[in-house]
């Protein structure tokens, strides 16, 4: 079994309250599992307005497919959520 994870840091420049931030993050957390078959959670900076750290995780037996799946999720987020630009991301594969 191979575990692939991706840690995404989102910069939420136009957000001025936790309510606004949670609205954006909640939407992302709902769509990603439906679209890409990944587990998703906000894992850090929960009380910081302008930044969100989200983890995506998936499992399988093909490293290339898992990496591709996470890359597609990142690309989708970049194109469909301009209100949540990705400042940084890191993909890790555990075998």
N, C-alpha and C positions, 0 to 999 in steps of 0.2 A: 504494500500500500504506500502511496506517495501522497504527501500533504503539501499543498501549495498555498501560500498566504501572500497577501499584498497589504501593505500599510500605506494608506493615502493621507496626505495632509492637504486639507482644503483651506484656501484663503477666502474668507467671506468679507470682502472689503466694505460692502454697503450695508452691513448688519450692525444695528445699534442696540439690540436687546437680545436676551436669551430666547425670548419668544420667537423672534424672527429667525434666529439661528436654528432652533429646534424644528421650525416649520420646514426649512430647507433640508436639514439632516434627516428628518423623519420621512420626507418624500424620497430621498436617495435610498434610505434603508429599506423602504417598501419596494421600490422598483428593481433594485439590483438582484435580489434573489429570484424574482419572477422572470427576469430577462436572461440571467446567466447561470442559474443553478449554483449559487454560492451562498454561504452563510455570511452575514454582515452584522457588524456592531460598531457603535461609536466607542472607542477604547481610551481616549485621552482628551484633555482640554474641554471637558463637558461644561465647565462654568466660564469659559473664555468666549467672548462674543465673536471675535474675528477669525477664529481658527477652529477647525474640526479635524479630528483624527479618526479615520474609519479603517477597519480591518475587513478584508475579504478573505475567505478561506474556502477551499474546495479539496476534495480527495479523489483519487483515481489510480490508475496503474500506468499511465503514459505521461511522462514529464513534459514532452512537447505540447501535447493537447492541453494539459493543465495550464502551462505558461501562456499558451495562445488564448485560452479562455479568460485569464486574468487581463491580458493585454486588450482583448476586445471590450471587457468591462471598463477599463480605463479610457479607451477611445470613445466609447459610448458616453461616458460621463463628461468628457471634454467637449463633445459635440452637442449633447442634449441639455447640459446644465451649465450654461455660461455664467449663471449666478453663483456657481461653486467651483471656481477655477482650481486646478490641482497645482499646488506649490511644489510638491515633492511626492514621490512614491518609491517603494522598495518591494520587489518580489523576492520571496524566499521559497526554495523547494527543499522539503525534508523527505529523505528516502529511508 
